[in-house]
């Protein structure tokens, strides 16, 4: 049972961006997430770690209501973004996902040009008043995703023609083009080679200056490299959550220590 109760309004002088309280997730009769309480900070990288099937990706998907797309999924409890309940019936999930962007495990560029991949979100959300505005958003997003110099001369070439690492950075550019406040990443490097992984990790470090970044990773080394705070999930429970250095060097729960030392996982 997870008995964490985080009540402080500030941690490490950074504001709380997302506040989750007593979150439960059910897939039909299966209780996938149990009593999760966590505060996710602004302008911080938070890593979710744990064995396969432990619930970390399921919980990540509650943060922008991606679980709404699964008929048998039910979410209980409270998840507040800047103090507002994202599961309130008045909240439009499409608008929420513009504020809480997501990058998936496998790069999934649209079958469109590089330019149109990035322009898609700003177009449907009405963020550009003119072609010049859109051009500026596309360039700023591609620069923010550290891929502008590689694609600026072929913006009208298909995004699917890029390498895997470039496609993932294009997907990050697409996610940041709507000026989100939170960026969710579900194992964003698992399909990439070590060089591309290093580029995306460098990018994550830059992105946290503007966003709250939450990353699910199967790599403890990656979590240690990119995150400031780490949450360890096991069997649907949030076992332990705190500063990354403390979680990896001095965990308080024996299950965390067993996972980090390779005895469970």
C-alpha positions in Angstrom: 0.0 0.0 0.0 1.3 3.4 -0.9 1.1 5.7 2.2 2.8 8.7 0.7 1.1 12.0 1.4 2.9 15.0 -0.1 1.5 18.1 1.4 4.1 20.8 0.9 3.3 23.4 -1.8 6.9 23.9 -2.8 9.7 21.4 -3.1 13.3 22.5 -3.9 11.7 26.0 -4.4 10.1 24.8 -7.6 6.3 25.1 -8.0 4.2 22.0 -8.2 2.8 21.6 -11.7 0.8 18.4 -11.5 -0.8 17.1 -8.3 -2.1 13.5 -8.2 -4.1 12.2 -5.3 -5.4 8.7 -4.6 -5.2 7.8 -8.3 -6.6 4.4 -9.3 -6.7 3.0 -12.8 -8.8 0.0 -13.8 -8.8 -1.9 -17.1 -12.1 -3.7 -16.7 -11.7 -5.8 -13.5 -7.9 -5.3 -13.4 -6.7 -2.8 -10.9 -3.6 -1.5 -12.7 -2.7 1.6 -10.6 -3.4 1.7 -6.9 -3.5 4.8 -4.6 -0.9 6.9 -6.4 0.0 10.2 -4.7 2.6 12.3 -6.4 3.6 16.0 -7.0 5.3 16.7 -10.3 7.4 19.9 -10.3 7.6 22.6 -12.9 10.8 22.9 -15.0 12.1 19.6 -13.7 12.6 16.2 -15.3 10.8 13.4 -13.4 11.6 9.8 -14.3 9.2 6.9 -13.8 11.1 3.7 -13.4 10.2 0.1 -12.6 9.8 -3.4 -14.1 7.8 -4.0 -17.2 4.1 -4.0 -16.5 4.5 -2.2 -13.2 2.1 0.7 -14.3 4.5 3.5 -15.1 3.3 4.0 -18.7 -0.4 3.6 -17.6 0.1 6.3 -15.0 1.9 8.6 -17.5 -1.1 8.3 -19.8 -3.5 9.5 -17.0 -1.7 12.9 -17.1 -3.1 13.9 -20.5 -6.1 11.6 -20.5 -4.7 9.2 -23.2 -6.4 6.4 -21.3 -9.7 8.0 -22.4 -9.1 6.3 -25.8 -9.4 2.8 -24.1 -13.0 1.8 -23.6 -12.5 -0.5 -20.7 -10.3 2.0 -18.8 -11.5 3.8 -15.7 -9.6 6.5 -13.8 -10.5 7.5 -10.2 -8.9 10.0 -7.9 -7.8 13.6 -8.6 -5.2 14.9 -11.0 -4.8 18.7 -11.0 -2.7 20.7 -13.5 -2.0 24.1 -12.0 -4.7 23.4 -9.4 -7.4 22.5 -12.0 -8.9 19.1 -12.3 -8.0 17.7 -15.7 -10.8 15.1 -15.4 -13.5 17.7 -15.0 -16.3 17.1 -17.5 -15.8 20.7 -18.8 -12.2 20.0 -19.8 -11.7 19.3 -23.5 -9.2 16.5 -23.8 -7.9 17.8 -27.1 -7.1 21.2 -25.6 -5.6 19.4 -22.6 -3.2 17.5 -24.9 -2.1 20.8 -26.4 -1.0 21.8 -22.9 0.3 18.3 -21.9 2.2 17.1 -25.0 3.3 13.5 -25.5 6.2 11.7 -27.3 5.8 8.0 -27.8 8.2 5.0 -27.7 8.5 4.6 -31.4 8.9 7.7 -33.6 5.6 8.3 -35.3 5.8 11.2 -37.7 2.7 11.9 -39.8 2.8 10.9 -43.5 3.3 14.6 -44.3 6.2 16.9 -44.9 8.6 17.9 -42.1 7.0 21.3 -42.1 3.4 20.0 -42.0 4.3 17.6 -39.1 5.2 20.6 -37.0 2.6 22.9 -38.3 -0.3 20.5 -37.7 -0.9 21.3 -34.0 -0.6 25.1 -34.3 -3.0 24.9 -37.3 -5.8 22.9 -35.6 -5.5 25.0 -32.3 -5.5 28.3 -34.2 -2.1 29.4 -32.8 -0.9 31.1 -36.0 -2.6 34.1 -37.6 -0.7 34.0 -40.8 1.8 32.0 -42.9 4.6 34.1 -41.4 3.4 33.2 -37.9 3.3 29.5 -38.8 6.8 29.7 -40.4 8.1 31.2 -37.2 6.5 28.5 -35.0 7.9 25.7 -37.2 11.4 27.1 -37.1 11.3 27.8 -33.4 10.0 24.3 -32.7 12.6 22.6 -34.9 15.4 24.7 -33.3 14.0 23.8 -29.9 14.2 20.1 -30.8 17.8 20.5 -32.0 17.0 19.4 -35.6 16.6 22.7 -37.5 20.1 22.7 -39.0 19.6 19.1 -40.3 16.2 19.7 -42.0 16.0 23.5 -42.8 16.8 22.9 -46.5 14.3 20.1 -46.9 11.2 21.2 -45.0 8.9 19.9 -47.7 10.4 16.4 -47.8 8.5 13.7 -46.0 9.1 13.3 -42.3 9.1 9.6 -42.7 12.3 9.8 -44.7 14.4 10.9 -41.7 16.6 8.6 -39.6 15.0 7.1 -36.4 16.8 9.6 -34.2 15.8 12.5 -36.4 12.2 11.3 -36.6 12.0 11.2 -32.8 13.4 14.8 -32.6 10.8 15.8 -35.2 8.1 14.3 -33.0 9.5 16.3 -30.1 9.3 19.4 -32.3 5.7 18.5 -33.1 4.9 18.2 -29.4 6.5 21.5 -28.4 4.9 23.4 -31.3 1.6 23.9 -29.4 3.6 25.6 -26.6 2.8 22.9 -24.0 3.4 23.3 -20.3 4.2 19.7 -19.7 5.9 17.2 -22.0 5.3 13.5 -21.4 7.8 11.0 -22.9 7.1 7.2 -22.9 10.4 5.5 -23.4 11.4 8.0 -26.1 14.9 6.4 -26.7 14.1 2.7 -26.6 14.0 2.4 -30.4 17.1 4.6 -30.9 20.8 3.8 -31.2 23.3 5.2 -28.6 24.2 8.3 -30.6 20.6 9.3 -31.2 19.8 8.4 -27.6 22.5 10.8 -26.4 21.1 13.6 -28.7 17.6 13.1 -27.2 18.9 13.1 -23.7 20.8 16.3 -24.3 17.6 17.8 -25.7 15.6 16.7 -22.6 18.1 18.6 -20.4 17.5 21.7 -22.5 13.7 21.3 -22.6 13.4 21.3 -18.8 14.3 25.0 -18.8 10.8 25.6 -20.4 8.7 22.6 -19.4 7.9 20.1 -16.8 9.2 16.9 -18.4 8.0 13.4 -17.3 9.8 10.4 -18.8 9.1 6.8 -18.5 12.3 4.8 -19.0 13.3 1.2 -18.7 17.0 2.3 -18.3 18.0 3.2 -14.8 21.2 4.8 -16.2 19.1 7.1 -18.3 16.9 8.1 -15.4 20.1 8.9 -13.4 21.5 10.9 -16.3 18.5 13.0 -17.2 16.2 13.4 -14.2 16.2 15.4 -11.0 13.4 13.4 -9.4 12.5 9.7 -9.8 9.4 7.7 -9.0 9.7 3.9 -8.6 6.6 1.9 -9.5 6.1 -1.8 -8.7 3.0 -3.9 -9.2 0.8 -0.9 -9.8 2.0 1.0 -6.6 4.2 4.1 -6.4 6.7 2.6 -4.0 9.0 5.6 -3.6 9.5 9.1 -5.0 12.2 11.7 -4.3 15.4 13.3 -5.6 17.0 11.1 -8.1 20.3 10.9 -6.3 18.7 9.8 -3.1 16.5 7.2 -4.8 19.6 5.6 -6.5 22.0 5.8 -3.6 20.0 5.7 -0.5 16.4 4.4 -1.1 14.2 4.1 1.9 12.1 1.1 0.7 13.7 -2.3 0.3 11.8 -2.9 -2.9 13.5 0.1 -4.5 16.9 -1.1 -3.4 16.1 -4.6 -4.8 15.1 -3.2 -8.2 18.1 -0.8 -8.4 20.6 -3.6 -7.5 19.0 -6.0 -10.0 17.3 -8.4 -7.6 13.8 -7.7 -9.0 12.9 -6.5 -12.4 
